[in-house]
Amino acid sequence: MRDIIRILACGRGSSLTGSPSPPCSTRLFAIAKDVTPNIAFYAPRNTSIKQFAELAALVPSRVDVEQNFLNGKLKVLVAYFGELVDYSPALEEADEHAAGGDES
């Protein structure tokens, strides 16, 4: 069994990263990553995907962002980090090729 932490974004404003005084969501992420890299982060629908990528660099991990809709309207984003991301061989090959590590 692996450790998993779920974080519900909190505080006012939509910024998860980059502010002089980070909102509680960023502080919770920093604490969670010290416990486990396997994090499910629930965030408001207006959260930028770039902000999730910045958080992924802290783990370090890939990030998989899921959009949850209700009655055809986007309600929440969930970002998965660590082993919660589906690591398929095709994705790893694409990453190696993009990074110039393709040895063929």
Disulfide bonds with the S-S distance in Angstrom:
Cys10-Cys24 1.79
